[in-house]
Amino acid sequence: MNLIALGINHNSAAVEVRERVAFAPEQVNEALVDACAAASVEEVVILSTCNRTEIYAIVPEGEPLADKATQLIDWMANYHHLSAGELRQSAYHFEAEQALQHVIQVASGLDSMVLGEPQIFGQLKSAYAVAAESGTVGAELGRLFPRLFSIAKRVRTDTAIGENPVSVAYAAVDLAGHIFTDLSKSNALLVGAGETVELVARHLVDAGVSRIVIANRTLGRARELAQKFGAEAVLLSEIPEQLLDADIIITSTASQLPILGKGAVEQALKIRKHRPFLMVDIAVPRDIEAQVGDLRDVYLYSVDDLREIVDENMRSRRSEACKADEIIAEGVHSYLEERRSLQAVDVVKEYRQMAEQVREQELQRALRALSRGEDPSQLLAQMARGLTNKLIHAPTKGLKQASAEGRQDVLGGARKLLGLENVEQKAPEPESVVTEPDEFDPPPTAAPTNRRTLQ
């Protein structure tokens, strides 16, 4: 198999290197065509995400795969104006079957920073679509990628690799889904405007939360983040008022002192007639006083509580990853077996054409004899004998040569290929002599009495 996969990822390169090698969406079409030309490869797909940049390519038959991988790494360095030596220190490459296995692991989320994360599957599908549109996907990648997508889907459906949350932000929202049966009827108050709060807001929107309010020390940053999710922006000083309508409160600030105390929560509960709160404090130091957890109708979780959930879920995902590896191994084997079978198509086609030519020759010979008034029964026997002799001539010659060379493996394979494995072998009759006809010699007009034909 002439597939190579190469690039860098979160395991092999620091973010400073990854960001310099990333392809912007508007660059990819040009880069695909340029990569094909620069490395003289036939087909190319480029995947570029925040955690990896990889190239998948089909190398022309007969050319060393490792050499082409090196050429593509050097091309990538040149394209991004980097030192080739520097990039090689962080780059990796896989060849043939290992390359196929790697791409499927990527698509399945098994090679991701967060084990089993689903986004990479869509990113790889988009990368393939862009390459197909750019004309750098041919017959080989055109067969391979739909198959690997199918295997990756099976990993997602037949295992629980992506079912349990393994990020603190997602775990917080998942926790809310267990406490409130219908999140579309719940309101959320997010305190802080950093990366974690942004991830929480994204997950809340995906979960269908009806209203989100973002409270921050500076209103500008809160508004900037709120615009992304159709949320409202308020200052930290407005939190007591916002507690009256909030059901879910998730905090993540860099404050050195608690922002939310027991008194403010207790007062809000009285006005809310003790409608319950879910409070998740992801901050270190904590944003919510520990005493808040003593209040009835408050479910308070700290970042340590969430990490216990995340750690347990990660263990579960690792266990499921073993099942995923089995599915991938089975899928790779099946694909390679199918690909090898395609190599026989041309041979079968040529052999069938030869057989049809022999059949036509014998048929025309018999028709000419019939027109001369010869005995039809004798002509049928002659035609059958002629077809048999001509069709077995080349295999017979090859088997004799293999026997002379002591190639028992060829003889054993031939028995299976010719369907003779279950045929009972009988000793030839003493008076019978089997001879091999010369290729395309005309058959005798009548069969000699001391000779039998091979059926």
C-alpha positions in Angstrom: 0.0 0.0 0.0 1.5 3.3 -1.1 -0.1 5.6 1.6 2.0 7.9 3.8 0.8 10.1 6.7 3.1 12.7 8.2 3.0 15.9 10.3 3.1 17.2 13.8 0.6 17.2 16.7 0.2 18.1 20.4 2.5 15.2 21.4 5.4 16.0 19.1 5.5 19.8 19.0 4.9 22.7 21.2 2.1 25.2 20.5 4.7 27.7 19.2 5.6 25.2 16.4 2.1 24.0 15.7 0.8 27.5 15.2 3.6 28.3 12.7 2.8 25.2 10.6 -1.0 25.6 10.6 -2.7 26.2 7.3 -5.3 28.9 7.3 -8.6 27.8 5.5 -7.9 30.2 2.6 -4.5 28.7 2.1 -5.5 25.0 1.8 -6.6 24.8 -1.8 -3.4 26.4 -3.1 -1.3 24.3 -0.6 -2.8 21.0 -1.8 -1.9 21.7 -5.5 1.5 23.0 -4.5 2.3 19.9 -2.4 1.4 17.5 -5.2 3.7 19.4 -7.6 6.6 19.9 -5.2 6.8 16.3 -4.0 5.5 14.6 -7.3 2.8 12.8 -5.4 -0.5 11.7 -7.0 -3.1 12.5 -4.3 -3.0 14.7 -1.1 -5.3 15.6 1.8 -4.2 18.3 4.3 -5.7 18.3 7.9 -4.9 21.4 9.9 -6.4 22.0 13.4 -5.2 23.7 16.6 -3.6 20.5 17.8 -2.2 18.9 14.6 -1.2 19.6 11.0 -1.0 16.4 8.9 -0.6 15.4 5.3 -2.0 12.2 3.8 -0.6 11.3 0.4 -0.5 8.6 -2.2 3.0 7.9 -3.6 3.6 6.7 -7.2 4.2 2.9 -7.4 7.9 1.9 -7.0 9.0 5.1 -5.3 10.3 4.9 -1.6 7.6 6.0 0.8 10.1 7.4 3.3 11.8 9.6 0.7 8.4 11.1 -0.2 7.6 11.7 3.4 10.8 13.6 3.9 10.1 15.7 0.7 6.7 16.6 2.0 8.0 17.6 5.4 10.7 19.8 3.7 7.9 21.3 1.5 5.8 22.1 4.6 8.8 23.8 6.2 9.5 25.8 3.1 5.8 26.8 2.6 5.7 28.2 6.2 9.2 29.7 6.0 10.6 27.4 8.7 13.9 25.6 9.0 13.5 22.1 7.5 15.8 20.7 10.2 13.7 22.3 13.0 10.5 20.9 11.6 12.0 17.4 11.2 12.7 17.3 14.9 9.0 17.6 15.7 7.6 15.7 12.7 6.6 12.0 12.4 5.5 9.9 9.5 3.8 6.5 9.0 3.9 4.3 5.9 1.4 1.8 4.3 -0.7 -0.1 6.8 0.6 1.9 9.8 -0.4 5.1 7.9 -3.9 3.8 7.4 -4.2 2.8 11.0 -3.0 6.2 12.1 -5.6 8.1 10.0 -8.4 5.9 11.4 -7.2 6.6 14.9 -7.2 10.3 14.2 -10.7 10.1 12.8 -11.9 8.1 15.8 -10.5 10.6 18.4 -8.0 8.1 19.7 -5.0 10.3 18.9 -6.6 13.5 20.2 -5.4 15.5 23.2 -8.8 14.7 24.8 -9.3 11.0 24.2 -12.4 10.3 22.1 -13.3 13.9 21.3 -15.8 14.0 18.4 -14.8 17.3 16.6 -11.8 15.8 14.8 -14.1 13.5 12.8 -15.9 16.5 11.2 -12.6 18.3 10.7 -11.2 15.4 8.8 -14.3 15.1 6.7 -14.0 18.8 5.8 -10.3 18.3 4.9 -11.2 15.5 2.6 -14.0 17.5 1.0 -11.7 20.5 0.3 -9.1 18.2 -1.2 -11.7 16.6 -3.5 -12.9 20.0 -4.6 -9.2 21.0 -5.3 -8.7 17.9 -7.5 -6.1 16.3 -5.3 -8.2 13.2 -4.4 -8.0 10.4 -6.9 -9.1 6.8 -7.0 -7.0 5.6 -4.1 -7.9 8.3 -1.5 -11.4 8.3 -3.0 -11.8 4.6 -1.9 -9.8 5.0 1.4 -11.5 8.0 3.1 -15.1 6.8 2.8 -14.0 3.5 4.3 -12.0 5.0 7.2 -15.0 7.3 7.9 -17.2 4.2 8.1 -14.7 2.5 10.5 -14.5 5.6 12.7 -18.3 5.8 12.9 -18.4 2.2 14.0 -15.9 3.1 16.8 -18.3 5.8 17.9 -21.4 3.7 17.8 -20.0 0.3 19.1 -18.0 1.7 22.0 -18.6 4.4 24.7 -15.3 6.2 23.7 -17.1 9.6 23.6 -20.0 9.2 26.0 -18.6 10.5 29.2 -17.3 14.1 29.6 -13.5 14.5 30.1 -13.2 18.2 30.3 -14.1 20.3 33.4 -16.3 22.6 31.3 -18.3 19.8 29.8 -18.5 18.0 33.1 -20.1 21.0 34.7 -22.8 21.2 32.0 -23.3 17.4 32.0 -23.9 17.7 35.8 -26.6 20.4 35.2 -28.3 18.0 32.8 -28.6 15.4 35.6 -30.1 17.8 38.1 -32.5 19.7 35.8 -34.5 17.4 33.6 -35.2 20.1 30.9 -32.3 22.5 30.4 -34.3 24.5 27.9 -36.3 25.8 30.8 -33.2 26.7 32.8 -31.3 30.0 33.1 -27.5 30.1 33.6 -25.3 32.7 35.2 -21.6 32.5 34.3 -19.1 34.4 36.4 -15.9 35.3 34.6 -15.1 35.7 30.9 -12.0 33.5 30.3 -11.5 30.5 28.1 -13.2 28.0 30.5 -16.3 30.2 30.8 -16.4 30.4 27.0 -16.3 26.6 26.7 -19.0 26.3 29.4 -21.2 28.8 27.4 -20.7 26.8 24.2 -21.7 23.6 25.9 -24.7 25.3 27.5 -25.9 26.6 24.2 -25.5 23.1 22.7 -27.6 21.7 25.6 -30.4 24.2 24.9 -30.2 26.4 27.9 -32.8 29.2 27.4 -31.0 32.2 28.9 -27.3 32.9 29.7 -25.9 35.9 31.6 -22.2 36.5 31.8 -20.9 38.6 34.7 -17.4 39.9 34.7 -15.2 42.5 36.4 -15.0 44.5 33.1 -18.2 44.9 31.0 -16.3 45.1 27.7 -15.0 41.6 27.9 -18.3 40.2 29.1 -20.1 41.8 26.1 -17.5 40.5 23.7 -18.1 37.0 24.9 -21.8 37.4 25.3 -22.2 38.3 21.6 -20.8 35.0 20.5 -23.6 33.1 22.2 -26.6 35.5 22.3 -26.1 36.0 26.0 -26.4 39.1 28.3 -23.4 40.9 29.9 -23.4 42.4 33.4 -20.9 43.5 36.0 -20.0 41.5 39.1 -21.9 44.0 41.2 -25.1 42.8 39.6 -24.7 39.2 40.6 -27.2 39.4 43.6 -29.9 40.6 41.3 -29.1 38.0 38.7 -29.4 35.2 41.3 -33.1 35.7 41.5 -33.6 34.2 38.0 -30.6 31.9 37.7 -30.8 28.1 38.1 -27.3 27.3 37.1 -24.3 29.3 38.4 -20.8 28.4 37.1 -17.9 30.5 38.2 -14.3 30.7 36.9 -12.4 33.9 37.7 -8.9 34.7 38.9 -10.1 36.5 42.0 -8.1 35.9 45.2 -11.2 36.3 47.3 -14.7 34.7 47.1 -17.1 36.6 44.9 -20.3 34.9 46.1 -21.0 34.5 49.8 -23.5 32.6 51.9 -25.5 35.7 52.8 -26.2 36.7 49.2 -27.3 33.2 48.3 -29.4 32.8 51.4 -31.3 36.0 50.6 -31.8 35.0 47.0 -33.2 31.6 48.1 -35.9 33.3 50.2 -37.1 35.5 47.4 -37.0 32.5 45.0 -39.1 30.5 47.5 -36.3 28.0 47.8 -36.2 27.1 44.1 -32.9 25.1 44.0 -29.5 26.3 42.7 -26.8 24.2 41.0 -23.5 26.0 41.7 -20.2 24.8 40.1 -17.1 26.6 41.2 -14.3 25.9 38.8 -11.9 28.6 40.1 -8.8 28.2 42.2 -8.9 29.9 44.7 -12.6 29.3 45.0 -15.1 32.0 43.9 -17.9 30.7 46.1 -17.7 30.4 49.9 -17.6 26.8 51.1 -20.4 27.6 53.6 -22.8 28.1 50.7 -22.9 24.3 50.3 -24.5 24.0 53.8 -27.6 25.7 52.6 -30.7 23.7 51.7 -31.7 23.7 48.1 -28.1 24.5 46.9 -26.1 21.8 45.1 -22.5 23.1 45.3 -19.6 21.4 43.4 -15.9 22.4 43.4 -13.3 21.9 40.7 -12.0 18.9 42.7 -15.5 17.3 42.5 -15.5 17.7 38.8 -12.0 16.4 38.4 -13.0 13.2 40.2 -15.8 12.8 37.6 -13.4 13.6 34.7 -10.8 11.2 36.0 -13.4 8.4 36.3 -14.7 9.1 32.8 -11.2 9.2 31.4 -10.6 5.7 32.9 -13.8 4.6 31.2 -12.7 6.0 27.9 -9.3 4.3 28.1 -11.1 1.0 28.7 -13.3 1.7 25.6 -10.2 2.6 23.6 -9.1 -1.1 23.8 -12.4 -2.1 22.1 -11.9 0.7 19.6 -8.4 -0.7 18.7 -9.9 -4.1 17.9 -12.5 -2.5 15.6 -9.8 -0.5 13.9 -7.5 -3.5 13.4 -10.4 -5.5 11.9 -11.3 -2.5 9.6 -7.7 -2.1 8.4 -7.5 -5.9 7.7 -10.7 -5.9 5.8 -9.8 -2.8 3.7 -6.4 -4.2 2.8 -7.9 -7.6 1.9 -10.4 -5.8 -0.3 -7.7 -3.7 -1.9 -5.6 -6.7 -2.7 -8.5 -8.4 -4.3 -8.9 -5.5 -6.7 -5.4 -6.2 -8.0 -6.8 -9.5 -9.5 -9.5 -7.6 -11.5 -7.2 -6.8 -14.5 -5.8 -10.4 -14.6 -9.3 -11.9 -14.5 -10.4 -9.5 -17.2 -7.5 -10.5 -19.5 -8.0 -14.2 -18.8 -11.7 -13.9 -19.7 -10.9 -12.1 -22.9 -8.4 -14.8 -23.9 -11.0 -17.5 -23.1 -13.6 -15.6 -25.1 -11.2 -15.5 -28.1 -10.5 -19.2 -27.8 -14.3 -19.9 -27.6 -15.0 -17.8 -30.7 -12.2 -19.5 -32.7 -13.5 -23.0 -31.9 -17.1 -22.0 -32.6 -16.2 -20.5 -36.0 -14.2 -23.7 -36.8 -17.1 -25.9 -35.9 -19.6 -23.7 -38.0 -17.4 -24.0 -41.0 -17.2 -27.8 -40.6 -21.0 -27.9 -40.3 -21.4 -26.0 -43.5 -19.3 -28.7 -45.2 -21.7 -31.3 -44.0 -19.5 -33.0 -41.4 -21.0 -35.1 -38.6 -22.4 -32.7 -35.9 -21.8 -35.2 -33.0 -18.1 -35.5 -34.0 -17.8 -31.7 -34.4 -19.2 -31.1 -30.9 -16.7 -33.5 -29.4 -13.9 -31.8 -31.4 -15.0 -28.4 -30.2 -15.1 -29.4 -26.6 -11.7 -31.1 -26.8 -10.2 -28.0 -28.5 -11.6 -25.6 -25.9 -10.3 -27.8 -23.1 -6.8 -28.2 -24.6 -6.3 -24.6 -25.3 -7.6 -23.4 -22.0 -5.4 -25.8 -19.9 -2.3 -25.3 -22.1 -0.7 -22.3 -20.2 -1.6 -23.6 -16.7 -0.3 -27.0 -17.5 3.0 -25.6 -18.8 3.4 -23.4 -15.7 2.7 -26.3 -13.3 5.3 -28.5 -15.0 7.9 -25.8 -14.7 7.0 -25.3 -11.0 7.2 -29.0 -10.4 10.6 -29.2 -12.0 11.8 -26.3 -9.8 10.5 -28.0 -6.6 7.9 -25.2 -6.0 5.5 -27.2 -3.9 3.9 -23.9 -2.7 3.0 -23.1 -6.3 1.5 -26.5 -6.8 -0.5 -26.3 -3.6 -1.8 -22.8 -4.5 -2.7 -24.0 -7.9 -4.9 -26.8 -6.5 -6.8 -24.2 -4.5 -6.9 -21.7 -7.4 -8.2 -24.4 -9.8 -10.8 -25.7 -7.4 -9.2 -29.1 -7.0 -8.9 -29.2 -3.2 -12.1 -31.3 -2.8 -11.7 -33.3 -6.0 -11.0 -37.0 -5.3 -7.6 -37.9 -6.9 -7.6 -41.2 -8.8 -4.7 -43.1 -10.2 -4.6 -42.9 -14.0 -5.7 -46.0 -15.9 -2.7 -48.0 -17.1 -3.7 -47.7 -20.7 -4.5 -44.0 -20.6 -1.9 -41.5 -21.7 -2.4 -37.7 -21.1 -0.5 -35.4 -23.4 -0.3 -31.7 -23.6 -1.3 -30.1 -27.0 0.7 -27.4 -28.6 -0.8 -24.0 -28.1 -3.6 -23.4 -30.6 -2.9 -26.5 -32.6 -6.1 -27.7 -34.5 -7.6 -30.7 -32.8 -7.6 -34.1 -34.6 -10.7 -34.9 -36.6 -11.4 -37.9 -34.4 -10.3 -38.9 -31.0 -7.9 -41.9 -31.0 -9.2 -44.9 -29.1 -6.1 -45.2 -26.9 -6.4 -41.6 -25.6 -8.8 -39.8 -23.2 -9.4 -36.1 -23.0 -8.9 -34.0 -19.8 -12.2 -32.7 -18.5 
